[in-house]
């Protein structure tokens, strides 16, 4: 049972690397290399044009590269939209709701003040 679980995990990681990670490295024009380091084996990335490999992609890896391209194209616009919406929410919370809460608080304080003044006036009259 453990061996089957190990095989399934290994197969999953291989497919993930083959379909997604490798397509991403081709899209980013990178090669991943393993080198001997003082603390064992290390992985580094080097830049090299991979246009020919990019042109030969098909199926799922091609879809992954299209998604990456779409993400790169749309990401700045989404960031500016989120920033604009965030600024709007901060404005609404601080100006509209904050002032409303301030008015409610002021009304409560005035109500407490008028109650205490009437109690003082009633004590003086007795």
C-alpha positions as CSV (number, residue, x, y, z in Angstrom):
1,X,0.0,0.0,0.0
2,X,2.8,2.4,0.8
3,X,4.6,1.6,-2.4
4,X,1.5,2.4,-4.4
5,X,1.1,5.7,-2.6
6,X,4.7,6.5,-3.3
7,X,4.3,5.6,-7.0
8,X,1.2,7.8,-7.3
9,X,2.9,10.7,-5.7
10,X,5.9,10.3,-7.9
11,X,3.7,10.0,-11.0
12,X,1.8,13.2,-9.9
13,X,5.0,15.1,-9.4
14,X,6.4,14.0,-12.8
15,X,3.2,15.0,-14.6
16,X,3.2,18.4,-12.8
17,X,6.8,19.0,-13.8
18,X,6.2,17.8,-17.4
19,X,3.0,19.8,-18.1
20,X,3.4,22.9,-15.9
21,X,6.9,23.5,-14.6
22,X,8.7,22.7,-17.8
23,X,6.2,24.9,-19.8
24,X,6.8,27.7,-17.4
25,X,10.6,27.5,-17.7
26,X,10.3,27.5,-21.5
27,X,8.0,30.5,-21.4
28,X,10.4,32.4,-19.1
29,X,13.4,31.3,-21.2
30,X,15.1,29.5,-18.3
31,X,17.0,26.3,-17.9
32,X,17.2,24.7,-14.5
33,X,20.6,23.1,-13.8
34,X,21.7,21.0,-10.9
35,X,25.2,21.7,-9.6
36,X,27.4,20.4,-6.9
37,X,27.5,22.8,-4.0
38,X,29.4,22.7,-0.7
39,X,26.2,21.5,1.1
40,X,25.2,19.0,-1.6
41,X,23.4,19.3,-4.8
42,X,21.9,22.7,-5.6
43,X,19.5,23.9,-8.4
44,X,20.2,27.1,-10.3
45,X,18.4,28.8,-13.2
46,X,20.2,30.3,-16.2
47,X,18.6,32.5,-18.9
48,X,18.8,31.3,-22.5
49,X,16.4,32.0,-25.4
50,X,14.0,29.1,-25.9
51,X,11.9,30.5,-28.7
52,X,12.1,27.4,-30.9
53,X,10.9,25.1,-28.0
54,X,8.1,27.6,-27.3
55,X,6.9,27.4,-30.9
56,X,6.8,23.6,-30.7
57,X,4.6,23.4,-27.6
58,X,1.2,21.9,-27.9
59,X,-1.6,20.6,-25.7
60,X,-1.5,21.3,-22.0
61,X,1.9,23.0,-22.0
62,X,0.8,25.4,-24.7
63,X,-2.3,26.2,-22.6
64,X,-0.1,26.8,-19.6
65,X,2.0,29.3,-21.5
66,X,-1.1,31.1,-22.8
67,X,-2.4,31.3,-19.2
68,X,1.0,32.8,-18.1
69,X,0.9,35.3,-20.9
70,X,-2.7,36.3,-20.0
71,X,-1.7,36.6,-16.4
72,X,1.3,38.9,-17.3
73,X,-0.9,41.0,-19.5
74,X,-3.9,41.4,-17.1
75,X,-2.0,41.5,-13.8
76,X,-1.1,45.3,-13.8
77,X,-4.7,46.2,-14.6
78,X,-6.1,44.1,-11.9
79,X,-3.6,45.6,-9.4
80,X,-4.6,49.1,-10.3
81,X,-8.3,48.2,-10.0
82,X,-7.8,46.6,-6.6
83,X,-5.8,49.7,-5.5
84,X,-8.6,52.0,-6.7
85,X,-11.3,49.9,-5.0
86,X,-9.2,49.8,-1.8
87,X,-8.8,53.6,-1.8
88,X,-12.6,53.9,-2.3
89,X,-13.4,51.6,0.5
90,X,-11.0,53.4,2.8
91,X,-12.6,56.7,1.9
92,X,-16.1,55.4,2.5
93,X,-15.1,53.9,5.9
94,X,-13.2,56.9,7.1
95,X,-15.4,59.7,5.8
96,X,-18.9,58.4,5.6
97,X,-19.1,55.8,8.3
98,X,-16.6,57.5,10.5
99,X,-18.5,60.7,10.5
100,X,-21.7,58.9,11.1
101,X,-20.3,57.1,14.1
102,X,-18.9,60.5,15.3
103,X,-22.4,62.0,15.1
104,X,-23.9,59.1,17.0
105,X,-21.2,59.3,19.7
106,X,-21.7,63.0,20.0
107,X,-25.4,62.5,20.4
108,X,-24.9,59.9,23.1
109,X,-22.5,62.2,24.9
110,X,-24.9,65.1,24.7
111,X,-27.7,62.9,25.9
112,X,-25.6,61.8,28.9
113,X,-24.7,65.4,29.5
114,X,-28.3,66.6,29.5
115,X,-29.4,63.8,31.8
116,X,-26.6,64.6,34.3
117,X,-27.5,68.3,34.1
118,X,-31.2,67.6,34.8
119,X,-30.2,65.3,37.7
120,X,-28.0,68.1,39.2
121,X,-30.9,70.6,38.7
122,X,-33.3,68.2,40.5
123,X,-30.9,67.8,43.4
124,X,-30.5,71.6,43.8
125,X,-34.3,72.0,43.9
126,X,-34.7,69.6,46.8
